[in-house]
Amino acid sequence: MTHSSAAPLRLALRLAAPDTADALAERQRPELPAALSDRFGLPEEMIETLTGPDGAALRAALDSDPEAFLMQAAGAIAQPSA
């Protein structure tokens, strides 16, 4: 997915009501890792590892600030949960 094709998906998820956005994220789940990979410059496999399988978590990551997301990911990698 290119940056230009990810932009409409991000906009649709941002404009939708939370329940609708979560349902849309679940429906568009196959496209979300590619959009996040493009947004954060990370491999798709790493995106899924960092966000987990939940569509709502993928949606939140898609709308998050890239720097904040990467800092949070770095913290999670540095201090894995027990």
C-alpha positions as CSV (number, residue, x, y, z in Angstrom):
1,M,0.0,0.0,0.0
2,T,1.4,3.4,-0.9
3,H,1.2,6.5,1.2
4,S,-1.4,7.9,-1.2
5,S,-3.7,4.9,-0.9
6,A,-3.3,4.7,2.9
7,A,-4.4,8.3,3.3
8,P,-8.1,7.7,2.4
9,L,-8.2,4.8,4.8
10,R,-6.7,6.9,7.6
11,L,-9.2,9.6,6.8
12,A,-12.2,7.3,6.8
13,L,-11.1,5.7,10.1
14,R,-10.6,9.2,11.7
15,L,-14.0,10.5,10.6
16,A,-16.0,7.5,11.6
17,A,-17.6,7.1,15.0
18,P,-15.5,4.8,17.3
19,D,-17.7,1.7,16.9
20,T,-17.9,2.2,13.1
21,A,-14.2,2.8,12.9
22,D,-13.4,-0.3,14.8
23,A,-15.7,-2.3,12.5
24,L,-14.2,-0.8,9.5
25,A,-10.7,-1.5,10.8
26,E,-11.7,-5.2,11.3
27,R,-13.1,-5.3,7.7
28,Q,-10.0,-3.6,6.3
29,R,-7.6,-5.6,8.5
30,P,-5.6,-7.1,5.5
31,E,-4.7,-3.6,4.3
32,L,-3.8,-2.1,7.7
33,P,-0.4,-3.7,8.3
34,A,0.7,-2.5,4.9
35,A,-0.5,1.0,5.6
36,L,1.2,1.0,9.0
37,S,4.4,-0.4,7.5
38,D,4.4,2.5,5.0
39,R,3.6,5.1,7.7
40,F,6.3,3.9,10.2
41,G,8.9,2.5,7.8
42,L,8.8,-0.9,9.5
43,P,8.3,-4.4,8.1
44,E,4.6,-5.6,8.2
45,E,5.6,-8.5,10.4
46,M,7.0,-6.0,13.0
47,I,3.8,-3.9,12.9
48,E,1.7,-6.9,13.7
49,T,4.1,-7.9,16.5
50,L,3.9,-4.4,18.0
51,T,0.2,-3.8,17.7
52,G,-1.2,-7.4,18.1
53,P,-4.1,-8.9,16.2
54,D,-6.8,-6.4,17.4
55,G,-8.3,-4.3,14.6
56,A,-8.9,-1.5,17.1
57,A,-5.2,-1.5,18.1
58,L,-4.2,-1.3,14.4
59,R,-6.7,1.6,13.9
60,A,-5.2,3.5,16.9
61,A,-1.7,3.0,15.5
62,L,-2.7,4.2,12.1
63,D,-4.0,7.5,13.7
64,S,-1.1,7.9,16.2
65,D,1.8,10.2,15.9
66,P,4.6,8.3,14.2
67,E,7.3,9.5,16.7
68,A,5.1,8.6,19.7
69,F,4.3,5.2,18.2
70,L,8.0,4.4,17.6
71,M,9.0,5.6,21.1
72,Q,6.3,3.4,22.6
73,A,7.4,0.4,20.5
74,A,11.0,0.9,21.5
75,G,10.0,1.0,25.1
76,A,8.0,-2.2,24.7
77,I,11.0,-3.9,23.1
78,A,13.4,-2.7,25.8
79,Q,11.1,-3.9,28.6
80,P,9.1,-7.0,27.5
81,S,6.3,-8.0,29.7
82,A,6.8,-11.0,31.9
